[in-house]
Amino acid sequence: MIKINEAVIVEGKYDKIKLSSIFDAVIIVTDGFGIFRDREKLELIRYYAEKTGIIILTDSDSAGRKIRGYIKSAVKKGNIKNVYVPDVFGKEKRKEKPSAEGKLGVEGINKKIILDAFQKAGITSSERISEPDINKTVLYELGLSGKPDSKSLRLELQKSLGLPSLMSASSLIEVLNTMMTREELEKKIIELGGL
């Protein structure tokens, strides 16, 4: 896998699955046009734009173009990079028929084309990655999950880090691994009165 420091914005969960097999990165799913109504997710995208930068990778169809345009106009500060996949006609294996425009979405594009698209956008990394420092076991050990006051401690942590309140444990782990080490997280929990 290839480490990418920026958060990657994609349209759907199958796009995320595809990219997760290629890159070690925070991958945020817009749920298609759902991003137009999801303030929490938009705040998370803005957060990443300022902290690490974001990479927008949407399908090459008109819906993808609208979503990309919306995100670009909604994110006022930070660093935005755009990666464009070429028009490849066909249908994804999981679908019965091609999309309305007949183009493959990100999930159907082969790995080499995706890597070439990232390279054309100037996004390269040869750094190979190891296991993340923070996982579900660490959350449990630090009192962020599985204990009576875990939810309130998690919310306090998210607030102190400027993160949205509505985040799944998996999303929180993903974000924390881009922000800090296990030791730094432990110090933060102690500052918040935990442990």
Residue pairs with C-beta under 8 A, 6 or more apart in sequence:
1 21
1 22
1 23
1 24
1 128
1 129
2 22
2 23
2 24
2 125
2 126
2 127
2 128
2 129
3 23
3 24
3 25
3 125
3 127
3 128
3 129
4 23
4 24
4 25
4 55
4 118
4 123
4 125
5 25
5 52
5 53
5 125
5 178
6 25
6 48
6 52
6 53
6 54
6 55
6 79
6 81
6 123
7 25
7 26
7 27
7 28
7 45
7 48
7 52
7 53
7 54
7 55
7 178
8 19
8 23
8 25
8 26
8 27
8 28
8 54
8 55
8 57
9 27
9 28
9 30
9 45
9 54
9 55
9 56
9 57
9 58
9 71
10 16
10 19
10 27
10 28
10 29
10 30
10 57
10 58
10 106
11 29
11 30
11 31
11 32
11 58
11 59
11 63
11 64
11 67
11 105
11 106
12 29
12 30
12 31
12 32
12 105
12 107
13 29
14 92
14 94
14 105
14 107
15 29
15 57
15 59
15 105
15 106
15 107
16 27
16 29
17 107
18 106
18 107
18 109
18 114
19 25
19 27
19 57
19 106
19 114
20 27
21 111
22 111
22 114
22 115
24 129
26 48
26 52
26 174
26 175
26 178
27 174
28 41
28 44
28 45
28 48
30 38
30 41
30 58
30 67
30 71
31 38
31 41
32 63
32 67
33 63
33 66
33 67
34 41
35 41
35 42
35 67
35 70
35 71
36 70
40 164
40 165
40 166
41 164
42 74
43 164
44 163
44 164
44 167
45 54
45 71
45 74
45 75
46 74
46 75
46 76
46 77
46 78
47 162
47 163
47 164
48 54
48 78
49 75
49 77
49 78
49 79
49 80
50 77
50 78
51 78
51 179
52 178
53 78
53 79
53 80
53 81
54 71
54 75
54 78
54 79
54 80
54 81
55 80
55 81
55 82
55 83
55 118
55 121
55 123
56 68
56 71
56 72
56 80
56 81
56 82
56 83
57 83
57 85
57 106
57 117
58 64
58 65
58 67
58 68
58 106
59 85
59 99
59 103
59 104
59 105
59 106
60 84
60 85
60 86
60 87
60 88
60 103
61 99
61 100
61 101
61 103
61 105
62 101
64 105
68 82
71 80
72 80
72 82
81 121
81 122
81 123
82 121
83 117
83 118
83 120
83 121
83 123
84 117
84 120
84 121
85 106
85 109
85 113
85 114
85 117
86 113
86 117
87 103
88 103
88 104
88 108
88 109
88 113
89 98
89 102
89 103
89 104
90 98
90 102
90 103
90 104
90 108
91 97
91 98
91 99
91 102
91 104
91 108
92 104
92 105
92 107
92 108
93 108
99 105
106 114
118 124
132 173
132 177
133 177
133 181
133 182
134 173
134 176
134 177
134 180
134 181
134 182
134 185
135 173
136 145
136 169
136 173
138 182
138 185
139 145
139 146
139 169
139 172
139 173
140 146
140 147
142 185
142 186
142 189
142 194
142 195
143 149
143 150
143 153
143 189
143 194
143 195
144 150
144 153
144 154
144 157
144 172
144 189
144 194
145 154
145 169
153 189
153 192
153 194
154 172
155 165
156 192
157 188
157 189
157 192
158 164
158 165
158 167
158 172
159 165
160 188
160 192
161 179
161 188
163 172
163 175
167 175
176 185
180 188
186 195
189 195
